[in-house]
Amino acid sequence: MLQRRIDAAAPISVFIWGAGHIGARMPGMVEKDGLAVNKVLNLNSRERNILVKSPLLATLGPGSLTRMIDLATVLSFEARDILFRDGDPADYFYCVLTGYVRLYRLNKDGREADIRISGSGDTFAESLLAMGDSYHYNAQAAENVTVARFDLAKVRALAEQEHDIARAVIRCLSNYLRSTMDCIANDRLQTAPQRVAQYLIDNCPVSGGAVSIRLPFQKSLLAGKLGLAPEALSRAFSTLRGTGVTVRGRMIQINDIDALRQI
């Protein structure tokens, strides 16, 4: 994991340490599996733009935005690293800057159920700003990811002083509630081929005719995002083959978008 402290103007410190480690790494601490290296860097402008345009920060005034950025720490995780586990004490929430983070739960038999796939600009665990002191799901890097981490207690205190931050949090939670209700409705109203077809339509760069799109992540992640088992996703793609959908790895060829809409 690579950790960076954000400062809007000044240089920031970076700590690189062994794979699979979670949490803050202080200079001088002994590390068994990795070596801490202190470097001086500036915040990546692309990452900063993503953070500033994220739903949580996009509506903030200049003062509140600066104070929120001052509270953030940039962390980089390798694929399959665990950010936190269900039941862990909750000290932080996160905003994805690059890559994808998989949120999921486990039952007592070890079976996994994906809750959400968070991508660039998405925040997660921010509901704990309102209530709760432990995480209620697992968070895992689905690929190499970079996230901004915010201290829950400090943001709570800041929201009491800056009302636009409090309003932004409420707006985010309301949007997630709405999207969750839509997801539940789609799970109950749409078949697996219809869910896949709707995802492809929503991500098509054109409104009609033939088009090729590339999935931004592996099909196993798409299955989790759509609430399907991997084998159910494969059967759904087989069904869609009759409407002119061809799958080759991450590349999806759609011969007729209008035909896909009739599914």
C-alpha positions as CSV (number, residue, x, y, z in Angstrom):
1,M,0.0,0.0,0.0
2,L,1.2,3.5,-0.8
3,Q,0.0,6.4,1.4
4,R,0.1,10.1,0.5
5,R,-1.0,13.0,2.6
6,I,-2.9,15.6,0.5
7,D,-2.1,19.3,0.7
8,A,-3.6,21.6,-1.9
9,A,-0.4,23.6,-2.2
10,A,2.5,22.1,-0.2
11,P,4.4,18.9,-0.9
12,I,3.1,15.7,0.7
13,S,4.7,12.7,2.3
14,V,4.5,9.2,0.8
15,F,4.9,6.0,2.7
16,I,5.4,2.7,0.8
17,W,5.1,-0.5,2.7
18,G,4.4,-4.2,2.2
19,A,1.4,-5.6,0.3
20,G,-1.6,-6.6,2.3
21,H,-1.1,-4.1,5.1
22,I,-4.0,-1.8,6.2
23,G,-4.1,1.5,8.0
24,A,-1.7,4.3,8.8
25,R,2.1,3.8,8.7
26,M,4.1,6.1,10.9
27,P,7.8,6.8,10.1
28,G,10.2,4.8,12.4
29,M,7.8,1.9,12.9
30,V,9.3,-1.6,12.4
31,E,7.8,-3.3,9.3
32,K,8.3,-7.1,8.9
33,D,7.3,-7.6,5.3
34,G,8.1,-4.2,3.7
35,L,10.1,-1.1,4.0
36,A,8.7,2.4,4.6
37,V,10.2,5.0,2.3
38,N,9.5,8.7,2.8
39,K,9.4,10.7,-0.4
40,V,8.2,14.3,-1.2
41,L,5.5,14.5,-3.9
42,N,2.7,16.8,-5.0
43,L,-0.9,15.6,-5.4
44,N,-1.6,14.2,-8.8
45,S,-3.7,16.8,-10.6
46,R,-5.9,14.1,-12.2
47,E,-6.6,12.6,-8.8
48,R,-7.4,16.0,-7.4
49,N,-9.8,16.8,-10.2
50,I,-11.6,13.5,-9.6
51,L,-11.8,14.2,-5.8
52,V,-13.1,17.8,-6.4
53,K,-15.7,16.6,-8.8
54,S,-17.0,13.7,-6.7
55,P,-20.6,14.0,-5.6
56,L,-19.6,14.6,-2.0
57,L,-17.3,17.5,-2.7
58,A,-18.6,18.9,-6.0
59,T,-21.2,21.3,-4.4
60,L,-18.9,22.7,-1.6
61,G,-17.9,26.3,-1.4
62,P,-14.2,27.1,-1.7
63,G,-13.5,27.2,2.0
64,S,-15.2,24.0,2.8
65,L,-13.6,22.3,-0.2
66,T,-10.2,23.3,1.0
67,R,-10.8,22.1,4.5
68,M,-12.1,18.7,3.2
69,I,-9.1,18.2,1.0
70,D,-6.9,19.0,4.0
71,L,-8.4,16.1,5.8
72,A,-7.8,13.6,3.0
73,T,-5.0,11.0,2.7
74,V,-4.4,9.3,-0.6
75,L,-3.8,5.5,-0.4
76,S,-2.9,3.1,-3.1
77,F,-3.9,-0.6,-2.8
78,E,-3.0,-3.6,-5.0
79,A,-5.6,-5.9,-6.4
80,R,-7.3,-8.1,-3.8
81,D,-6.0,-6.0,-0.9
82,I,-8.5,-5.6,1.9
83,L,-9.3,-2.0,2.9
84,F,-11.5,-3.1,5.9
85,R,-13.6,-6.0,7.0
86,D,-17.2,-6.4,8.2
87,G,-17.2,-5.7,11.9
88,D,-13.9,-3.7,12.0
89,P,-14.0,-0.5,14.1
90,A,-14.9,2.3,11.6
91,D,-12.5,5.3,11.6
92,Y,-12.6,6.3,8.0
93,F,-14.7,6.6,4.8
94,Y,-13.3,6.6,1.3
95,C,-13.6,8.1,-2.2
96,V,-12.3,6.1,-5.1
97,L,-9.9,8.0,-7.4
98,T,-8.8,5.3,-9.8
99,G,-9.8,1.6,-10.2
100,Y,-12.6,-0.2,-8.6
101,V,-13.4,-1.3,-5.0
102,R,-15.7,-4.2,-4.3
103,L,-18.0,-4.0,-1.4
104,Y,-19.4,-7.4,-0.2
105,R,-20.7,-9.5,2.7
106,L,-20.0,-13.1,3.7
107,N,-22.4,-15.5,5.3
108,K,-21.4,-18.1,7.9
109,D,-20.5,-20.6,5.2
110,G,-18.2,-18.2,3.5
111,R,-20.5,-17.4,0.5
112,E,-19.9,-13.9,-0.8
113,A,-22.6,-11.4,-1.9
114,D,-21.6,-8.3,-3.7
115,I,-23.3,-5.1,-2.5
116,R,-21.7,-2.6,-4.8
117,I,-18.8,-2.0,-7.2
118,S,-17.4,1.5,-6.4
119,G,-15.6,3.3,-9.2
120,S,-13.9,6.6,-9.8
121,G,-15.6,9.5,-7.8
122,D,-17.7,7.1,-5.7
123,T,-17.6,7.3,-1.9
124,F,-18.3,4.5,0.5
125,A,-18.8,4.1,4.2
126,E,-19.8,7.8,4.5
127,S,-23.1,6.6,6.0
128,L,-21.1,6.1,9.2
129,L,-20.9,9.9,9.4
130,A,-24.6,9.8,10.6
131,M,-24.4,6.7,12.9
132,G,-22.4,3.6,13.6
133,D,-19.0,2.7,14.9
134,S,-18.2,-0.4,12.8
135,Y,-18.2,-1.3,9.2
136,H,-21.1,-3.4,7.9
137,Y,-19.4,-5.0,4.9
138,N,-16.0,-5.9,3.5
139,A,-14.1,-3.6,1.1
140,Q,-11.6,-5.1,-1.3
141,A,-9.5,-3.6,-4.1
142,A,-10.9,-5.3,-7.3
143,E,-7.7,-4.1,-9.1
144,N,-4.9,-1.7,-8.4
145,V,-6.8,1.3,-6.9
146,T,-6.1,4.7,-5.5
147,V,-8.5,6.1,-2.9
148,A,-8.8,9.2,-0.7
149,R,-9.4,8.4,2.9
150,F,-11.3,10.7,5.3
151,D,-11.3,10.6,9.1
152,L,-14.9,10.2,10.2
153,A,-14.6,12.0,13.5
154,K,-12.9,15.0,11.9
155,V,-15.5,15.3,9.1
156,R,-18.3,15.0,11.6
157,A,-16.9,17.9,13.5
158,L,-16.3,19.9,10.3
159,A,-19.9,19.3,9.1
160,E,-21.1,20.9,12.4
161,Q,-19.2,24.1,11.5
162,E,-19.7,24.1,7.7
163,H,-23.4,23.5,6.8
164,D,-22.7,23.0,3.1
165,I,-20.7,19.9,4.1
166,A,-23.6,18.6,6.1
167,R,-26.0,19.2,3.1
168,A,-23.5,17.4,0.8
169,V,-23.5,14.4,3.0
170,I,-27.3,14.3,3.2
171,R,-27.5,14.6,-0.6
172,C,-25.1,11.7,-1.1
173,L,-27.0,9.5,1.3
174,S,-30.3,10.4,-0.4
175,N,-28.9,9.5,-3.8
176,Y,-27.6,6.2,-2.6
177,L,-30.9,5.4,-1.0
178,R,-32.6,6.1,-4.3
179,S,-30.2,4.0,-6.3
180,T,-30.5,1.2,-3.8
181,M,-34.3,1.2,-4.2
182,D,-33.9,1.2,-8.0
183,C,-31.5,-1.8,-7.7
184,I,-34.0,-3.7,-5.5
185,A,-36.8,-3.0,-8.0
186,N,-34.7,-4.1,-11.0
187,D,-33.7,-7.3,-9.2
188,R,-37.3,-8.2,-8.8
189,L,-38.7,-6.9,-12.1
190,Q,-36.0,-7.8,-14.6
191,T,-34.6,-11.2,-15.7
192,A,-30.9,-11.7,-15.8
193,P,-30.7,-11.1,-19.6
194,Q,-32.7,-7.9,-19.1
195,R,-30.3,-6.6,-16.4
196,V,-27.3,-7.3,-18.7
197,A,-29.0,-5.7,-21.7
198,Q,-29.9,-2.6,-19.6
199,Y,-26.3,-2.3,-18.5
200,L,-25.0,-2.5,-22.1
201,I,-27.6,0.1,-23.2
202,D,-26.7,2.5,-20.4
203,N,-23.0,2.2,-21.3
204,C,-23.3,2.4,-25.1
205,P,-21.6,5.5,-26.6
206,V,-24.3,5.8,-29.3
207,S,-28.1,5.5,-29.3
208,G,-28.6,3.2,-32.3
209,G,-27.0,0.8,-34.8
210,A,-23.9,-1.4,-34.2
211,V,-21.3,-0.6,-31.6
212,S,-18.4,-2.2,-29.7
213,I,-17.8,-1.5,-26.0
214,R,-15.1,-2.7,-23.6
215,L,-16.0,-3.6,-20.1
216,P,-14.1,-1.5,-17.6
217,F,-13.6,-4.5,-15.4
218,Q,-13.6,-8.3,-15.4
219,K,-17.0,-10.1,-16.1
220,S,-16.9,-11.5,-12.5
221,L,-17.2,-7.9,-11.3
222,L,-20.0,-7.2,-13.7
223,A,-21.8,-10.2,-12.3
224,G,-21.5,-8.8,-8.8
225,K,-22.5,-5.3,-9.9
226,L,-25.7,-6.8,-11.5
227,G,-26.5,-9.1,-8.6
228,L,-25.8,-12.2,-10.6
229,A,-23.8,-15.4,-10.1
230,P,-21.0,-15.7,-12.7
231,E,-22.7,-18.7,-14.3
232,A,-26.0,-16.7,-14.5
233,L,-24.1,-13.9,-16.3
234,S,-22.7,-16.4,-18.8
235,R,-26.2,-17.7,-19.5
236,A,-27.6,-14.2,-19.9
237,F,-24.9,-13.4,-22.5
238,S,-25.8,-16.7,-24.3
239,T,-29.4,-15.6,-24.4
240,L,-28.4,-12.2,-25.8
241,R,-26.4,-13.8,-28.5
242,G,-29.7,-14.2,-30.4
243,T,-30.1,-10.4,-30.5
244,G,-26.6,-9.9,-32.0
245,V,-24.5,-9.6,-28.8
246,T,-21.0,-11.2,-29.1
247,V,-18.6,-11.5,-26.2
248,R,-14.8,-11.8,-26.6
249,G,-13.1,-11.3,-23.2
250,R,-14.0,-7.7,-22.1
251,M,-15.0,-6.7,-25.6
252,I,-18.8,-6.7,-26.3
253,Q,-20.0,-6.4,-29.9
254,I,-23.6,-5.2,-30.3
255,N,-25.0,-5.5,-33.8
256,D,-28.3,-3.7,-33.1
257,I,-28.9,-1.5,-30.0
258,D,-32.6,-1.2,-30.8
259,A,-33.0,-5.0,-30.8
260,L,-31.3,-5.1,-27.4
261,R,-33.9,-2.7,-26.1
262,Q,-36.7,-5.2,-26.9
263,I,-35.3,-7.7,-24.5
